[in-house]
Every structure is written in structure tokens, then in C-alpha cells.
Amino acid sequence: MSRIPRISASVRASLARRTYASSTVQLPNEAHGHLPTSQSPITSKLHFFNSVMEEGKQIPTYRVLDGSGKLLEGAEVPEFDEALARRMYENMSRLPIIDNLLYNVQRQGKISFYMTAHGEEATLIGSAAALDPNDEVLGQYREMGVLLWRGFTYDEVMAQCFGNHEDTCTKGKQMPVHFGSRKYHFHPISSPLATQIPQAAGVGFALKRDPLRRGKNCAVVYFGEGAASEGDFHAGMLLASTVPSPTLFIARNNGFAISTPSSEQYHGDGIASRGPGYGIHTIRVDGNDILAVLSAVREGRRLCIEEGRGVLIEAMTYRVGHHSTSDDSFAYRPRQEVEDRKRIDNPISRFRLFLESRGWWSEQEEEKFKDEVRKEVMKAFKRGESLQRHALKEMFNDVYAGEEPWNIREQRQELWALLKKYGNVWEPWKNELKKHKGEGKELIEGDV
Amino acid sequence: MFSARVSQRTLRLFKSPGRRFQSSAPEPPPAGGHLPSVATSALLRTTRDSALRSQGISWTDGDNDGPPGSVIAGRETRRMNLYQAVRDAMSIALMKDDSAVVFGEDVAFGGVFRCTMGLAEEFGRERVFNTPLTEQGIAGFGIGLASMGHTAIAEIQFADYIFPAFDQIVNEAAKHRFRSGGQYDVGSLTIRCPTMSVGHGGLYHSQSPEGYFMGASGLKIVIPRSPVQAKGLLLSSIRDPNPVIFMEPKILYRSAIEQVPIDDYHLPLGRAEILTPGSDLTLLTWGTPVYHCEAAVHLLSNPPPNLAPHVPASIRNAKIELIDLRTILPWDVETVTESVKKTGRLVIVHEASMTGGVGGEIAAEVQRRCFLKLEAPVRRVAGWDTPVPMQYEKFHIPDALRVLDAMIETLTY
């Protein structure tokens, strides 16, 4: 299949029939012709190559704003206005406020786990702003910012992290930050890495088959540079390019997979170098420059939907926070390195400088905004903390749909019978029941 | 046949309960509440002498480093938790075997559970190294190394994440010797992974996937209960001529502490260990639930006032034979059936879900071998057939109370 005349035929056409690029034999302009089954020119030169760019050169990084928030020479500002710019900045600024609070309360044992997005705010919000709100998002676990952009509330964040009875994401079944929302087209997070990547290719294909959504929406999958080492990454890229399927791959290259630096994660030129191997349009972007991310994701999305095929964006950023609350990153990286990155390459202050230079933001607004957010987040936190978990009977739900199989039914009945018998006298259960809505009374006192 | 079994049971229960359920000295309720913490478990070997006399221990000293064979005198122990014991075993393996390497995600800085702390510094990054995030790659790489006769000690960060490696483990590692007519083998491959519940891990940090590997003949599955066990069983696993999946109950990494012999030693694979001998009911388990079972035995013999009404006086003196299976594949059918033939009752406890769990395999074999000796149906206490639900986890795992209730039911059947 020739890669030169890129198939930009309509999505509909490619759906109706598998298109095979005609391999019309062209007169070779190469000295020795080319292989009969491809356009690969014959050469007599014994030469190995190890770069997708000109020999020895790394893939460049697309940037719009420099570190001090000034436009790079020749850079094009993406189409946007003050309202959008402010909304982007405000969304970026909200993340560390929520992150700091939830990180700290995890330390106090109020929630079991948390993961911050410190340092990656521009990648998350810049991409979220570039997407259509109905594009299907498949996240890894650090993409709460995308959900918030779409309207997910602080109360919903707290409900999931506390696993209280308002948690509709997982009904208390998953660990904190495992969000999911059909309303916001945000597929449920699972802890295993990279599993979402081939799924995204399937989601994209479903969009392409849907007459109401084809040509309008794509699947968007986020993952880290570490997850890109899993076989699932290769499977997803291959399917999205070959089947093909409109899938936008956004690699958050934040430098670390828990303790493992990206230098030990791959020997090649990052994640971007893999795109062309699958015949996928690829760009590397400065993930700490929100305008670069906005432009790259907008254009990537356009290509993705127009061609109905995968597109890869590698956003270069830095994980300022620890991997999670289970991690102490100073065991494997110097504290000073993190402090330096925070100071020198802070995505939030970089964008703030740009806004201020345009008169779109000020010190007073900053204080007022942060103050309001802190109050709202704290209010939601207190509320979320005060609510009980789902009723205990919820635990057996959602294993199967339809008729409940005998084993689940009998096990449920077995536990209810045990609760009736011991719920009031077995201290570990008695204490635990108090955390659930209804405190198990419906099971202890009711009919099993 | 059925009536014969019932009458025999009836006879025993009603005619001579006093003889059947020998009295044992009452023990006070544990200070920490009804569920004794792992830290205070009587099963842990907290003295040098008890550690050195661990059942089935065999010393594998090198040329000149320690007293010979079975001699205990002169041997030392050191206080270690489970992750330190695992580290100690790997350190010995690396020291004594130049071909041995340790690898996996984040192992170079010490591992997310600290099991490889300092090994990279001690043995160099060529022998203790990080891999990219690829479980199938880690398993396949280990198979390749092992097929060349090298000792491969791989870590999968969580047992929950072993599934991308399933193909490599089940189709490749397990079948390597068989499919090459014995020319090749990967016996020097050991895959370690943390397993079981911590109480708040949910779907993907609390699973016990040992049952998924039960059909993979050619493979061994080992789950230790304590530091002494972890070190001896891991060294045996590393040196066993078969590939071994070594699953470490992660809640025990810090909480289980014992005096651990500092020398090189083995504990036997394929052998269960009788932790407390008994004649009335066999309680079979492995890993974390060993301690829930220990607590349940205490609750049975000496129930606190609020549970007492549920524990008939007639069975409080029942002698429970607590067995740690240790090797899940191939499992020690001899020890288990000998025990059940003696007690006539079997309760199997595991954290993995009931359906497809290892308990079903054991129950099937025990009923075939001990059918006429059984006084009650073989009972399984297991996780429910749901994924592990985080906020409901304390009602999902088989805790001491569920084990107690199953024992009561089985003893009064």
C-alpha cells in the first residue's frame, strides 16, 4: 500500500469498502528501480539508519510560547479569544489547588490514595480545550483536568475520591482518581497500564461507524511514556493505523514511570519516533506550553477525523509531583531537580505571563480566583467527607447485567445471613458497617 | 453409602462428643482485640531457636561458610520483615550464582515494596536492573535468559498486572521442557509478584490470581506466609529445576516479622506445613489468610462474650489442624488427605474468588480420596465472585469471622 497518496477519501467510502491503493507500476525514477511489492527503491549502498529524521537529528519539539510567556519568533498564535484564554488559565490553576488538598488529606488518612498532576497542567488543559466535548476520552489516571474542563464538579471529584454514596463513577468500587463519566464521554479508568490504548482504536472505529458521529468525533487516548512500553500501545497504534480508526494518541512524556526515568524506558527518539513506523501522522510538542498543545491537538484532531486514522502527539512535560501518594520520588531523583523544573519551566506561570502581557489577567484577579476556588474545593471536600459510602448491598451489583447468576445470588444471600447473625456483634464489621449508607440495617433487620 | 456416612457421623457427634473434642487450655482473648494482628501471631518464629528449627529446613552452605548439613549450633538469625527476607534471599542467590540477575519495573531503586533495596548498589546495574513497563517482555526476557541456563529472577510489580505475561508464562515457560522433548527448559526462571488484599486496593491491587495458573502444568506456584518461609521458599524456587511463580502477600511485607536465619537454606516446595496439629477439623489455607485462620481458631476455642452465643459449647474444645499449603501447584495432596482422613472435616480458605479458585480443585480431590472419612461437606471460604470492590473490601475477604462461622457449621454438620 502506497503511503505517498494518503487516502483522504471520505470516511464513508472507506467504511463501505476496504480501499486498496492501486499499485500501478510506475516507471522507476530510481537508478535501480524498486521492489515489486513496494515503493522501496533499490540501492547498492550498505547503510543502516536509526532515525526518522535526517540522520542524527532528533524530532523537533513544537512550541509557541517561550519560558517567559513570549511568542516564539515565527510562531502562530492559535485562534482564541480572551474568554477561552481565561477559561484555560483558570482550569490550569484549579488543578494544583485540588491536588494539594487531596494529597494532604491522603496523608491524614482521609482518603486511601491520590495522584497529582503537578507539572502537567498545560498538557491536560491545552488538549482538553482543543477537543470537542463529545470526543471520547480514554485516560490513564492523571487526566482529571480533562474531566473538570468538561464540567465535572468538585463534588463529583470528592464523591469519587471518598467513594461516598454520591460516587457514580465507580460506586465506591475503585480506588481514588479512577474517574469515569458517560455524561462527559470519559471512559472508566482502570489501574492496569495501557489497556485503554487498543480500546481507543475500537472506540474510534465505533465513532466512524456511527452515522451521527462519523466525521465529527474521534477517540482520544492519554497515556504516559512508560505505558507506551506495554504491548497494548503497539497494538493500539497498529490497529488505529491499519484498520483504520480515528484515534488521537496523546503521550504525556513526563520523564518518569514511577522511579524509572524515560532514559531507561526507551533507547529511541521518545514516543514520537514510533508514529511513522505505523504510518501515523506525528508531532512532538512542548507539553508545558499550553498554546502549543492547543494548536497541536486541534490540528491532530482535524487530521485524525479527516483521514479516519490514528494521529500521535507526544507532549514533553515533567512530573513535578510524586508518582502517587504511595511514592516518595526523592528516593530516586534529587529534590533540587524538581525545584529547578518547577521554577524554570512552570506551565501555569508561563501562560499567566502571556495573559498578563495581553491585559487578560492580573494579580488581583489571581488572588480573587484562587481564593474562590480554595473555598469551593474545601466546601466540596467537607461535604464529600461527611457523606457515607454506598449501601453495602451495592457490592454485588454490576457484576452481570440481566438475570443474576446463582453463584452471585447465593453468595449475596450468604453474606446477608452472616450480617444478620453477626453484624451487631463482630466489631470489625460493626465498625465498617457504620461507614455505609443505612449502616447495613436493611440487611441486619430486613428480610434476606 | 450415603446413609452409612451419615450414621457414622451421627454416631460420633452424639455418642462421644467429649472424646471427640478434646479439651484444650483456654487462652485469653488477644490484647489487640478479637483479631490478633500479624505482629502478635504465635505462628511467627520470633526466637533464634524456633527459626532455626523451622520444619523441613535444609542448610545449603557453600564450601566453607557455615557449619555442615543439619547442624544448628553456631548459626545466627536476624530480625527481618518479609520484604527484607525476600531481599536477603535474592542477595544470597546473586552472591552465589554469577549467572543470576534480578530485573523488573522499578527494581533498581529498591522496588515499590522495597524488596530489592540496595541490590543494584551491591551487585551492579548489569545484574539488578529496571526494565521498561512490559510484563510480557519481562516474562519473555526471563524465559530467554533461563533457556540459556542463566538464573532469572523477575519481578512483576503487582500480581494484578501479571496478565499481559500470561501467554509467556502459560504457553511458553510452563511448556518449554515438554515441547522441546526435554532439550530446553526454563527451570531457572522465578517470577516474583506481590499478591492478595491490603484492605483498600480494589479491583487492581488486591487480587489473588494463583488460580488462573492452576492448569499450567510445568509451572510451580509458591506463596509464603512469613519471612522465614519467604527466604527459604524463594531460594528453593530460584534453584528448583522448574519455573516458579512466587507470590508474596503484600500486606505481610512489613507486618510479618521473624528471626530469620542468615545462612543459605531451603524449605521444601510441594510440601504443606501443619502449623497446629488437630484431630477434629482441617483448616487449609495459604498466604495472608493464615493469620485470619489463626484468629478464627482462637475465636472458636475462646469466643468473646458477644460471639459466644453463636459458638456451641460442644465444639469449643475441637482440635483444629491448621495447614499452610505453601506450594499451590503442585499441591501437597498427601499431607492434606492424611489430615482430612484423620479429622473428617475440611475448610479451605483463600482470598481469590470462590469460582475458579484453587479451593475447588482441592475439594474435588479430597472428596475422591477421603469420601468415606468425611463427616461434613468440604467447605470453601473465599472471596465472593465479584471483582475486589474497594469500599466493600472488608466484607469481601474471608476474615476470621467467616472462617469461624464455616468451622462451626462444619463441626456441627
Interface residues (C-beta under 8 A of the other chain):
Chain A: S112 F113 G163 T170 G172 K173 Q174 M175 H178 S190 S191 P192 L193 A194 G226 A227 S229 E230 G231 D232 A257 I258 S259 T260 E264 Q265 Y266 S326 D327 A331 Y332 R389 H390 L392 E394 M395 F396 V399 N407 I408 Q411 R412 L415 L418 K421 Y422 V425 W426 E427 P428 W429 E432 K435 H436
Chain B: G33 H34 L35 E105 D106 A108 F109 G110 V112 N130 P132 L133 T134 E135 Q136 G137 D160 Y161 F163 P164 H200 G201 G202 L203 Y204 H205 N306 L307 H310 M354 T355 W384 D385 T386 P387 P389 M390 Q391 Y392 K394 F395 H396 D399 L401 R402 D405
